[in-house]
Amino acid sequence: MIEKLIKIAAIFMAICSIIAIGFMFLMNHILSKDKDLVKNGTLKSAIIEQNNLIFALQEGYTSGLEINHNNQIVYSQSLGRKVSKLTIENYPSIIQNKQIYNFMLYQYELGGHGFSGFDFCINNKTVFYGKDIKNCLKK
């Protein structure tokens, strides 16, 4: 009788563990969409004018901007204000063609800081991001 009770408890705990792990994966997937500026609609456009890389964003407060490549910061800018457009002047001195970069906005919040961003790539003065980023490497 006790052995059956132990088996039932073990099966119940295993099922609860599987449900909890599944719930964590689901929440992680849902929350990651909020942090992607392309998927959540915050990024309006990314264009190149002359030698300037211009990102048009939905207006919002941000503490700063970082652009990373291979886990190294290649560009950073402190902001601490509401922004709707960010310009990187003379971008060819920082960003190479056919390389994937990560655009990250960060906000200092109570108890820590949060990041949101997206990946982008430049090829022949065209900015690729979102689902189109794979086209950058093909050309």
C-alpha positions in Angstrom: 0.0 0.0 0.0 2.8 2.4 0.9 4.7 1.5 -2.2 1.7 2.3 -4.4 1.3 5.7 -2.6 5.0 6.5 -3.2 4.7 5.5 -6.9 1.6 7.8 -7.3 3.4 10.6 -5.5 6.5 10.2 -7.8 4.3 10.2 -10.9 2.4 13.3 -9.7 5.7 15.1 -9.0 7.1 14.2 -12.4 3.9 15.5 -14.2 4.0 18.7 -12.2 7.7 19.2 -13.1 7.0 18.7 -16.8 4.1 21.2 -16.7 6.3 23.7 -14.8 9.2 23.4 -17.3 6.7 23.8 -20.2 5.2 26.9 -18.6 8.7 28.4 -18.1 9.5 27.9 -21.8 6.1 29.4 -22.8 6.7 32.5 -20.6 10.2 32.9 -21.9 9.0 32.8 -25.5 6.2 35.3 -24.8 8.5 37.7 -22.9 11.2 37.5 -25.6 8.8 39.0 -28.2 8.3 42.0 -26.0 12.1 42.7 -26.0 12.4 42.4 -29.8 11.9 45.9 -31.2 11.0 44.6 -34.7 8.4 42.1 -33.5 6.8 44.6 -31.0 6.6 47.4 -33.7 8.9 49.8 -31.9 11.3 50.0 -34.9 9.6 52.0 -37.6 12.5 52.0 -40.1 16.3 51.8 -40.6 17.8 53.7 -43.5 21.0 55.1 -44.7 21.3 58.8 -45.8 24.7 59.8 -47.0 27.0 58.1 -44.5 24.5 58.2 -41.6 22.6 55.2 -40.3 19.2 56.4 -39.1 16.8 54.3 -36.9 13.3 55.6 -36.6 11.6 54.3 -33.4 8.3 54.7 -31.7 8.9 57.5 -29.2 9.9 56.3 -25.8 12.4 56.8 -22.9 15.8 55.1 -23.1 18.9 55.3 -21.0 21.3 54.4 -23.8 22.2 52.6 -27.0 24.7 49.9 -27.7 25.6 48.2 -30.9 27.4 44.9 -30.5 29.2 42.6 -32.9 30.5 39.2 -31.8 29.7 40.1 -28.1 31.8 43.3 -28.3 30.5 46.8 -28.1 31.4 48.7 -31.3 29.2 51.8 -30.6 27.6 53.2 -27.5 25.7 56.3 -26.7 24.3 57.6 -23.4 20.8 59.1 -23.9 18.7 59.4 -20.7 15.7 60.9 -22.6 12.8 60.2 -24.9 13.9 59.3 -28.4 12.1 58.7 -31.7 15.1 58.8 -34.0 18.7 57.7 -33.5 21.5 58.6 -35.9 24.9 57.0 -36.2 27.1 59.4 -38.1 29.7 58.1 -40.5 28.6 54.5 -39.9 31.1 52.9 -42.3 33.9 53.6 -39.8 32.1 51.4 -37.2 29.9 48.9 -39.2 31.1 46.6 -41.9 29.1 45.2 -44.8 27.6 41.7 -44.6 28.1 41.5 -40.8 25.3 40.9 -38.3 25.1 43.5 -35.5 22.9 43.7 -32.5 21.1 47.0 -31.7 20.3 47.3 -28.0 18.5 50.0 -26.1 18.7 49.8 -22.4 16.8 51.4 -19.6 17.9 51.7 -16.0 14.9 50.8 -13.8 14.3 50.3 -10.1 16.2 47.2 -9.1 18.2 46.7 -12.3 18.1 47.5 -16.0 16.3 46.1 -19.0 17.4 45.6 -22.6 15.4 45.5 -25.8 16.8 45.2 -29.3 17.1 43.5 -32.7 19.7 42.2 -35.1 20.6 44.1 -38.3 23.0 43.9 -41.3 24.0 46.3 -43.9 24.8 45.4 -47.5 25.2 47.9 -50.4 23.8 50.8 -48.4 20.6 48.8 -47.5 19.7 47.9 -43.9 18.3 44.5 -43.4 16.5 43.4 -40.1 13.8 41.1 -38.9 12.9 38.3 -41.3 14.8 40.0 -44.1 18.2 39.8 -42.4 19.0 36.5 -44.2 18.9 38.4 -47.5 21.7 40.6 -46.4 24.2 37.7 -46.4 23.0 36.3 -49.8 23.8 39.3 -52.0 
